[in-house]
């Protein structure tokens, strides 16, 4: 019941995801059963792979995460996480209140062994290939060891999901020199530099995101969320301005051809194409979809979820963190 287009986008996305499922896979739709059935009405065959779990309450996008999970135990979001914690489902996907989803998952699923704070990892497409940015909103008050662990977890995600072998890790700062940045960044830099298991390329700047300087970009959740929203807004604005300038300079016929190219580019960079972002470090599989996700975004969220489980991302994270004893407690 979360997201801007709930429950229609979620239900239609689940229906579209049927082609991605194995014969024994099932999708459980958690929320207001009456509203869910209204979207499923007149659709044939959905009973073969879809179940409905009724939840009477809903967490709004503007609600306080902590207050929401305490005051609304029968919300669709809490019911979803509870089902996962009880082992009744293998993974959960939400396009709802991100803060509430992170809080609920952390409390009920707990953290993976050795993980101090979960982080959200987003795939940013660039001309040089995908770049994983972590964290983009789960933890805005980071310590150096949190950033170090984000690099380990995001590297595993980059290897297992995007197929990047030995991913290059960059630490987001205000300059490339080792001495640049806040105390947090400088201390995290020392931890990353000391780990021979990681391919750490040093500090990177935000402009390096689209220059092929690294495959994984690490930052705290506040900075990461600002970067993510800036990318979304600037990308949309630039494409619109380019199209407008083409219309004014070359005429309607050429503008129509250019519009097709612009729309193809927009489709490539659309968040719906990547489906969702994993919450790395929790004791389960949690995929966070954009609040504006349409059916395609939800469908691709299912694809992301299956890949995450299939490639045993969590097991690999636990293995690497246990192998390296340099990470401080905290």
Secondary structure per residue as TSV (DSSP state, phi and psi in degrees):
chain	resnum	aa	ss	phi	psi
A	1	X	-	360.0	7.0
A	2	X	-	-91.1	170.5
A	3	X	S	93.7	164.5
A	4	X	T	-73.8	-21.4
A	5	X	T	-121.7	26.1
A	6	X	T	-75.7	148.3
A	7	X	T	-91.2	4.3
A	8	X	H	-60.0	-46.2
A	9	X	H	-63.3	-42.6
A	10	X	H	-65.4	-43.6
A	11	X	H	-68.3	-45.9
A	12	X	H	-66.2	-35.1
A	13	X	H	-65.5	-39.7
A	14	X	H	-63.4	-41.7
A	15	X	H	-63.1	-42.0
A	16	X	H	-68.8	-23.4
A	17	X	G	-79.3	-2.1
A	18	X	G	-56.5	-36.1
A	19	X	G	-67.5	-16.5
A	20	X	G	-90.4	-12.0
A	21	X	-	-86.9	148.0
A	22	X	-	-79.6	163.9
A	23	X	T	-55.5	-32.1
A	24	X	T	-98.1	5.8
A	25	X	-	-77.3	145.5
A	26	X	-	-137.9	150.0
A	27	X	E	-111.0	130.2
A	28	X	E	-106.2	118.4
A	29	X	E	-93.0	120.1
A	30	X	E	-107.5	121.6
A	31	X	E	159.0	-159.0
A	32	X	-	-67.8	109.7
A	33	X	H	-61.3	-38.9
A	34	X	H	-62.7	-44.4
A	35	X	H	-69.9	-35.7
A	36	X	H	-66.0	-45.1
A	37	X	H	-64.7	-29.1
A	38	X	H	-64.8	-33.4
A	39	X	H	-78.8	-33.1
A	40	X	H	-76.8	-14.8
A	41	X	T	-55.1	136.3
A	42	X	T	70.8	7.3
A	43	X	-	-93.1	129.5
A	44	X	S	-92.3	141.2
A	45	X	S	82.7	1.7
A	46	X	G	-67.1	-27.1
A	47	X	G	-63.1	-18.6
A	48	X	G	-70.4	-23.1
A	49	X	T	-142.3	1.5
A	50	X	E	-121.5	135.3
A	51	X	E	-118.9	156.7
A	52	X	E	-119.1	129.2
A	53	X	E	-115.9	113.4
A	54	X	E	-73.3	135.8
A	55	X	-	-137.7	124.9
A	56	X	-	-79.2	-24.8
A	57	X	B	-106.0	165.4
A	58	X	-	-140.6	136.2
A	59	X	-	-91.2	122.6
A	60	X	-	-74.7	158.4
A	61	X	T	-67.6	-23.6
A	62	X	T	-100.1	6.4
A	63	X	S	-82.1	149.7
A	64	X	-	-62.9	127.7
A	65	X	H	-55.7	-49.7
A	66	X	H	-65.6	-44.6
A	67	X	H	-63.0	-38.3
A	68	X	H	-65.6	-44.1
A	69	X	H	-74.4	-21.9
A	70	X	H	-82.8	-42.4
A	71	X	H	-85.1	-17.8
A	72	X	-	-127.6	70.3
A	73	X	T	-66.9	-19.8
A	74	X	T	-103.8	24.5
A	75	X	B	-75.7	158.7
A	76	X	H	-61.8	-36.5
A	77	X	H	-66.1	-46.5
A	78	X	H	-67.8	-40.0
A	79	X	H	-61.4	-39.3
A	80	X	H	-59.3	-50.3
A	81	X	H	-67.0	-37.7
A	82	X	H	-62.7	-40.4
A	83	X	H	-60.7	-40.1
A	84	X	H	-67.9	-44.0
A	85	X	H	-62.4	-33.3
A	86	X	T	-82.3	-4.3
A	87	X	T	80.4	11.8
A	88	X	S	-82.2	-19.9
A	89	X	S	-131.9	158.2
A	90	X	S	-96.3	-14.4
A	91	X	-	-163.5	161.0
A	92	X	E	-137.5	146.0
A	93	X	E	-126.4	135.0
A	94	X	E	-143.0	140.4
A	95	X	-	-110.5	16.2
A	96	X	S	-89.4	-151.9
A	97	X	-	-60.8	110.8
A	98	X	H	-62.8	-45.1
A	99	X	H	-60.3	-42.0
A	100	X	H	-67.6	-38.7
A	101	X	H	-64.6	-43.6
A	102	X	H	-63.3	-44.7
A	103	X	H	-63.9	-45.9
A	104	X	H	-64.3	-42.9
A	105	X	H	-65.6	-40.8
A	106	X	H	-66.4	-40.0
A	107	X	H	-72.5	-47.2
A	108	X	H	-88.0	-36.0
A	109	X	T	-93.2	-15.5
A	110	X	-	61.1	-176.0
A	111	X	B	-99.6	155.0
A	112	X	-	-62.2	152.4
A	113	X	T	-57.5	124.5
A	114	X	T	93.5	-12.0
A	115	X	-	-87.7	132.4
A	116	X	S	-89.9	-42.9
A	117	X	S	-143.5	132.7
A	118	X	-	-68.3	157.3
A	119	X	E	-140.4	149.3
A	120	X	E	-95.1	127.1
A	121	X	E	-109.8	125.6
A	122	X	E	-115.2	137.7
A	123	X	E	-87.8	120.2
A	124	X	E	-107.3	115.6
A	125	X	-	-73.9	137.2
A	126	X	-	-137.7	170.0
A	127	X	T	-65.4	-19.6
A	128	X	T	-96.4	4.3
A	129	X	-	113.1	173.0
A	130	X	-	-70.0	144.8
A	131	X	E	-122.3	130.9
A	132	X	E	-91.2	121.5
A	133	X	E	-107.6	127.0
A	134	X	E	-148.6	126.9
A	135	X	-	-102.5	152.1
A	136	X	S	-119.7	25.7
A	137	X	S	151.0	-5.5
A	138	X	S	-77.6	-35.0
A	139	X	-	-138.0	105.2
A	140	X	S	-92.2	-8.5
A	141	X	S	-119.2	82.6
A	142	X	-	-93.3	156.0
A	143	X	-	-111.8	163.9
A	144	X	H	-55.1	-39.9
A	145	X	H	-67.8	-25.3
A	146	X	H	-66.4	-45.2
A	147	X	H	-64.7	-38.1
A	148	X	H	-59.7	-47.7
A	149	X	H	-67.8	-32.3
A	150	X	H	-59.7	-38.4
A	151	X	H	-65.0	-39.7
A	152	X	H	-65.5	-49.6
A	153	X	H	-66.1	-42.8
A	154	X	H	-68.4	-31.4
A	155	X	H	-65.9	-41.7
A	156	X	H	-60.9	-44.4
A	157	X	H	-61.8	-42.3
A	158	X	H	-62.7	-41.3
A	159	X	H	-69.8	-48.0
A	160	X	H	-77.8	-35.4
A	161	X	H	-100.6	-42.8
A	162	X	S	-98.1	-5.1
A	163	X	-	76.0	21.6
A	164	X	-	-87.3	115.3
A	165	X	T	-80.4	131.3
A	166	X	T	49.6	62.2
A	167	X	-	-61.2	140.8
A	168	X	E	-80.3	129.4
A	169	X	E	-107.2	127.7
A	170	X	E	-118.0	141.4
A	171	X	E	-101.1	118.8
A	172	X	E	-68.4	125.6
A	173	X	-	-148.0	-172.8
A	174	X	S	-96.7	6.4
A	175	X	S	-172.9	159.3
A	176	X	S	-81.4	-18.7
A	177	X	S	-65.8	146.6
A	178	X	T	-59.7	-28.7
A	179	X	T	-85.7	-5.5
A	180	X	-	-81.0	153.0
A	181	X	S	105.5	175.7
A	182	X	-	-72.4	173.4
A	183	X	H	-59.2	-40.2
A	184	X	H	-56.2	-49.0
A	185	X	H	-66.7	-42.5
A	186	X	H	-65.0	-40.9
A	187	X	H	-69.9	-38.2
A	188	X	H	-65.5	-37.5
A	189	X	H	-57.2	-43.7
A	190	X	H	-63.2	-40.6
A	191	X	H	-64.6	-44.9
A	192	X	H	-66.8	-40.0
A	193	X	H	-66.2	-29.3
A	194	X	H	-80.2	-11.5
A	195	X	-	-96.2	107.4
A	196	X	T	-70.9	-14.6
A	197	X	T	-78.0	-17.6
A	198	X	S	-101.9	142.8
A	199	X	E	-90.4	79.8
A	200	X	E	-91.0	120.9
A	201	X	E	-96.8	0.7
A	202	X	E	99.2	-164.7
A	203	X	E	-70.0	144.7
A	204	X	E	-131.8	157.6
A	205	X	-	-101.5	164.1
A	206	X	G	-60.7	-32.8
A	207	X	G	-66.6	-20.9
A	208	X	G	-71.3	-13.0
A	209	X	G	-55.9	-36.7
A	210	X	G	-105.6	14.4
A	211	X	T	-110.2	4.9
A	212	X	T	75.2	22.5
A	213	X	S	-76.0	-25.3
A	214	X	-	-155.4	165.1
A	215	X	S	-102.3	-22.9
A	216	X	E	-131.5	127.7
A	217	X	E	-116.3	124.0
A	218	X	E	-108.2	137.8
A	219	X	-	-162.2	170.3
A	220	X	-	-77.3	165.3
A	221	X	H	-65.1	-29.2
A	222	X	H	-68.4	-51.9
A	223	X	H	-62.6	-43.3
A	224	X	H	-62.1	-38.6
A	225	X	H	-68.5	-38.2
A	226	X	H	-63.1	-44.7
A	227	X	H	-59.6	-45.7
A	228	X	H	-62.3	-46.8
A	229	X	H	-67.0	-34.7
A	230	X	H	-65.2	-42.5
A	231	X	H	-59.9	-45.5
A	232	X	H	-61.4	-48.2
A	233	X	H	-68.6	-44.2
A	234	X	H	-67.6	-40.8
A	235	X	H	-60.6	-45.8
A	236	X	H	-64.2	-42.7
A	237	X	H	-66.8	-41.2
A	238	X	H	-65.9	-43.4
A	239	X	H	-63.0	-39.3
A	240	X	H	-66.5	-41.0
A	241	X	H	-68.8	-39.7
A	242	X	H	-60.4	-44.4
A	243	X	H	-64.1	-40.3
A	244	X	H	-64.5	-42.3
A	245	X	H	-66.0	-36.9
A	246	X	H	-63.8	-43.4
A	247	X	H	-58.9	-40.9
A	248	X	H	-74.7	-27.4
A	249	X	H	-100.4	-27.4
A	250	X	H	-120.5	-6.2
A	251	X	-	94.0	168.2
A	252	X	H	-61.2	-42.7
A	253	X	H	-63.6	-50.3
A	254	X	H	-67.5	-34.3
A	255	X	H	-63.5	-35.5
A	256	X	H	-63.9	-42.5
A	257	X	H	-65.8	-40.9
A	258	X	H	-65.7	-36.4
A	259	X	H	-60.9	-38.3
A	260	X	H	-61.7	-43.9
A	261	X	H	-65.4	-40.5
A	262	X	H	-64.5	-42.7
A	263	X	H	-65.4	-35.7
A	264	X	H	-65.0	-39.6
A	265	X	H	-65.8	-43.2
A	266	X	H	-60.9	-40.3
A	267	X	H	-61.3	-40.1
A	268	X	H	-62.9	-38.4
A	269	X	H	-96.7	5.1
A	270	X	-	-70.0	134.1
A	271	X	H	-60.7	-26.4
A	272	X	H	-64.3	-25.2
A	273	X	H	-69.2	-31.6
A	274	X	H	-95.4	-12.5
A	275	X	-	84.9	-53.1
A	276	X	-	-179.1	172.8
A	277	X	E	-117.9	131.9
A	278	X	E	-75.8	145.1
A	279	X	E	-89.2	97.5
A	280	X	E	-77.9	136.4
A	281	X	T	105.5	-6.3
A	282	X	B	-92.7	158.4
A	283	X	S	-80.7	55.7
A	284	X	S	179.2	-168.5
A	285	X	-	-117.0	112.0
A	286	X	E	-126.6	119.3
A	287	X	E	-111.4	125.7
A	288	X	E	-102.5	114.5
A	289	X	-	-91.9	155.9
A	290	X	-	-62.6	143.4
A	291	X	T	-59.4	-26.2
A	292	X	T	-95.2	15.9
A	293	X	-	-58.2	137.9
A	294	X	-	-99.7	-170.4
A	295	X	H	-60.1	-36.9
A	296	X	H	-63.7	-39.8
A	297	X	H	-63.6	-41.1
A	298	X	H	-67.3	-43.0
A	299	X	H	-57.5	-46.4
A	300	X	H	-70.3	-23.9
A	301	X	H	-64.2	-38.4
A	302	X	H	-64.1	-41.4
A	303	X	H	-61.5	-44.5
A	304	X	H	-59.7	-42.9
A	305	X	H	-63.4	-45.3
A	306	X	H	-62.7	-39.9
A	307	X	H	-65.8	-40.5
A	308	X	H	-60.6	-45.7
A	309	X	H	-70.0	-44.2
A	310	X	H	-61.0	-37.5
A	311	X	T	-91.2	7.3
A	312	X	T	52.7	48.6
A	313	X	H	-60.1	-45.1
A	314	X	H	-63.2	-40.7
A	315	X	H	-61.2	-40.5
A	316	X	H	-68.4	-38.5
A	317	X	H	-60.9	-47.0
A	318	X	H	-59.8	-42.6
A	319	X	H	-61.6	-46.4
A	320	X	H	-70.0	-39.8
A	321	X	H	-67.0	-35.2
A	322	X	H	-71.3	-31.0
A	323	X	H	-71.7	-31.9
A	324	X	-	-104.7	121.0
A	325	X	-	-98.8	11.5
A	326	X	-	-78.9	-17.1
A	327	X	-	-70.4	123.0
A	328	X	-	-68.8	157.7
A	329	X	-	-79.9	151.5
A	330	X	-	153.5	360.0
